[in-house]
Amino acid sequence: MRVHSLRKLVVIAVLAILNSLAWAQEAEFHEVKGFVNGLNGPPGKCVVFVCHAETGMPVAPVHDADKAPKTFWDQALYVLTDESGGFRIPKLPAGKYRFIAQSWAGTEGVPELQGKTNSVVLLHGTAENVTIPVPKTPLNEGFVIIRKLGDGIARITADPPEGGAYLLVSRNRTIGDPSFGIGGWGTEFLTGVIAVTHVSSPTTMLIGLPDNTTLTASAFYYDNIPGGGGVTWNTSERQTVTYSVVAGWSNGKDQPPEALAPLTKFLKENPEIAKQLEQDLKEKFDTLQKHLRHGEIQTGWDAIGGPHQRVQVPKFGEVAFADLAAAAAYARLQKHHEAQRQRQAK
């Protein structure tokens, strides 16, 4: 089972990983007004998150310009709409942004995203690549208009049934295996995010998903032994999905997806080759980890040549670097669980 780490350490880790861009002191600020078109008319009071269009990272509050930037969604720039779905942001630097509107059942505003969060999340839409100041046209009159995504529903369940995680849902896939957790939240994934929440209970219900769309959910379990997992599905094909939580806990999962199973088995059965590969690629792994610790997810992958660079595995063949990293992690995890079971059997 899981052993939770100290909350202070959790906060530090998450803030480091999701480090957003600080405001430039000379930025040109503008007032921003907008509306949220709900699923069935005005959505009532909901939350509008503001993110950088180029990176997908949440924007830091303007009043913290001279401090370390806030970096997770409950500490980033967001506003609460009025009952008609209208909202106003007093100061936002000129630039290009994306806006995400959502709410939690029975909650006004953003719940504590490390506390008890309602598992029903209502999605009210997004506005993509919005230029600030918003140019006036006959369609928008200078307002940001957030349009609904659709009427789709998804019930997402963790296996094992554990809470204590951050869950993001995106139109785009993660970098590599879903078990990478935050390490897989690169630019492509983040710029497609349509929902973000804290997983307090094993099952999360999302209402308002786009129809006939392939989505990817990715979870990061903050723990002294962290875990990760995720699932990709089409909203028109399934409404109930389950993801495996890959972690070193006694009830954590360690089975790789079918595509990685042969490489995982090979590395586990050939420890000398696995060890040599780890030594040969140590500089790349160290560089990647260094960037991830500073929240530079995409920069880290780019610094080592990208996740899809090819690596020659002796006696096996050529594979993508991200696949090798994932398979090696699965192989180590399987050995860890086997050792756990042997100790418990004594």
N, C-alpha and C positions, 0 to 999 in steps of 0.2 A: 504494500500500500504506500501512499504518498506521505512524505514528511515535509510540511510547509516551511519555507525559509522565512526569515524575518522580513516584515513588510518594507522596512527601510531599504533593505538590499534589493527587494523586488522593484521598488520605485526607481532606485538608481539604475538598475539594469535596463528597465524599459525606457527610461529617459535617455539613456545613452544610445540605445538601439534606434529609437525613432527621433533622432535629433533633426529638427526642422531648421529652415533658413531664418537667420536673424534679420531684423529690419535694417535697411540702410539709413543712416542718420539723415541723409539729404533726400529721402524719398518724398515724392509728390503725393500727398494724401487727397482722397476724394470721399465724399459721402456716397454710400451705396444704398439703394432702395430696391425692394423686390417683392415678389409674390410666389407662394407655393400653390400650385394647382393640385389639390388632393385627389385621392382615389375616387371619391364621390362628392365633389365639391370642396369647399374649404376644409382643410384638415384639422382645424382648431390649433391650439398651441403646440407647435412642434419645434424641433431643434434644427438649425441650419449650420452645418460645418463648412468652413472655408479652407480650401486646399490649393496648393500651387499646381497649376495645370501641367507644368513640365515634369515635375517629380512625383506628384500625387501626395506629397507630404502635407500634414496639417500645418496651417499658418499659425504663427505665434501672435499673442495679443499685442496690439499696438503699444499699450502702456508699458510693456516689458522690453521696449526697444533697447534699453541700456543694460539689460540683464541677460543672463543665460536664457535662451529661448525655451518656452514651454514646448513639450514635445509629444505628449500623448493627447488623445482626442478630448478627454475631459479637461485638459489644461491648455488646449489650443483655442484659437479664435472660433467662437460660435455665438449665435444669437437665437433668441426665442421669438417665434412669430406671435402675432396677435390671433384672435379667434378667427379672423377672416383669412389668415395665411400671409399677412403682410409682415415685412421685416425691414429693419434699417440698421446699417453699419455706419457709425459716425465717421470713421477714418479708415481708409484702406489704401495702401500705396498703389500707384498706377502699375498695371501689369496684367498678367493673364491667370485666371483662376478657374477652379471648378467648385461647385456647391453641391452638398449632399444634405437632403432633408429627411429626417426620420423622427420617430418618437417611440417610447416604450409604454406599453399598456399600463394605465394606472399611475403614470409618472409624468410630472410636469418638469421639463428641462432635462438635463443630463444627470442620470443617476450616478452614484459613486461607482466608478468603474473598477473597483477592487472590493466592493461590498456585495450586497444583495441586489442584483439587477434583475428586473422582470424579464422572463424568458420569451415574452411575446414582443417582437419588434415590428413596428409599422413603418414601411418605407413609403416616402412621399415623392421621391424622384430626385433627379439631378439636373444641373445646368453645366454644360461642358464648354471649356475653352472660352470663358467669358472675359472680354477685354474691359479693364477698368481704366478710365471712365467708360461707361457703357454708351456707345454711340446711339443716338435716337433714330429709330426707324418707325414706320407706320405700325409695326407689329409689337414693338416693346416700349416705345416712348421713353427710352433711357432706363428702363427697369430690368433687373435680373428676373427672369421667369424660370422657375423650377417646375419641370413637367413630370407627371407621373410616369413610372416605368412600366406598369402593367398591373394585372390582377393575380399574378401567380402566387402560390403558396409553397413553402418548403418546411418540412420538419427535419431538423438536423440533429442527430444524436451521436454522442461520443461513446466509444467502446475502448476501454472500460468506462462505465458511467460516472465520470469524474467532472467536477466543476473546477473553477480557479484558472480560467484561461481568457485570453483575448481572442476574439473571432472576427475575422474580416472576410467579406464576400465580394468577389470581383468578377467583372466580365472577362478578365484576362487571367492566364495561368501564372503560377508561381515559378520561381527559378528552381528547376530540379524537383526532387521528391518532396511531397508535402510535409514530410517529417522534418525538413529544415526549419520549419516554424518561421520566426522573424527573419532568419537568414535567407529565406526565399522570397521575402517581400521586396522585390526590386521595383524599378520604375514602371515596367509594363504592368505588373500586378497592381501597384498602388494607384496608377492613373485610371484604373478601371473599377476601383472600389465603389460599391453602391450601398454597403451596410457595414457597420462596425458596432460591436457590443462586447460586454463582458459575459462570460459563461459562468453563471452561478450554479445552475443545475445542469444535468447531463444533456437535456434537450432544449434546443432553441427553435422557436417558431418564427418564421419570417413571412410577412404578408405584404404584398405589393411588388413582387418580383416581375421582371419582364417576361413576356411569353416567348416560348420557343427559342430560348437563349441558353447557351452553354455557360455555366457559372462555375467558379472555383471558390470553395470555402477553405480557409487556412487558419489553424488555431495554434497559439503558443501558450503552453502551460508554464507559468512562472513558478518555480520551485527550486529548492536547493539541488534537486535532480530534475532539471527541466524536461519538458516533453513537447512534442509537436505532432501535428496530423492535419489531414485535409481530405477533401473529396471534390471531384469534378462531375457535374451532371447536367442534363438538359431539362429545363423547367417544364417542357411539354411532355417529357417521357416519365419523369418521376416527381413525386411530391414528398417522398420520404427517403432520406439518405442517411447513411451512417459512415463515420470515419474512424479509423483505428488511431488510438493515441499511442504513438511510439515513444517509449520512455523506459528508464531503468528501474522503475518501481516494480514490485513483485507482481503486480497485476497489469503492468504495461505490456504493450504488444511489441513483437520483434520480427514479424514476418514481412518480407519485402513484397512489393507488387510483382506480378508475374514477370514483367519485363526485366526486373533486377534480380530475380531468383537465381539464375545460373551464375551470374557474377558473384553474388553473395556467397553461394555455396563454394565456388572456386576459391575465393579469398579465405574462407573459413577452413577449408581443407588444405590450403597451401600457405601456412603462416609465414614461411620464409619469404615468399614472394610478396605477401602483403606488407611485411616489415620493410623489405627493400624499397617497395614503392613509396611507403610512408617516408623513408629517409630521402629518397630521390626528390620527392615533391614537398619536402618540409618547408622550403622557402615560400612556395606558393600558399600552403596551408597557413603558415604564420602570417603572411601578408594579408590573406583574406580575413583571418581572425582579428588582426589589428584594426582593420577598417570596420568590421562589424561591431567591435567594442565601442567605436566612436560614432555609431549610427550610420556609417557610410556603406550602406548595403550594396547599391549598384556600383559605386566606385570601387568597392572591394573586389567584386567579381570582374569588373573591367580591368583592374590592375593586374590580375593574373592571367589575362587573355580570354576571359569569358567562360561561362559554364559549359559551352559546347566544344571547347578546344579538345583535340583528340590526344589520348594518352595510350601508349602501347603497354599492354599487360602481358608479360612473358607467359607463353604457353596457353594464352586465352585469346588475345587479339586486341584490336584497337577499340577503345570506348571513349565516351565523353567524360570530361573531368568531373562534372556534377554527378554522373551515374557512378563513377568510381568512388567518389566521396560518400555517396549514399549507401552503396553496397558495403563499403568498409565499415560504416557506422552500424549497419544491420548485423554484419558478421560479429563485430565486437559486442553488440547488445545481446545477441544470442548466446555467446560464451558467458557473458555476465549473468544472464538468467539461468543458464545451466549450472553455474557455480553456486548461485543462490539456492537452487533446488537441492543440490548436493549437501549444502550446509544444513538446510532444513531437515533433510532426511536422516542426518546423524543424531 
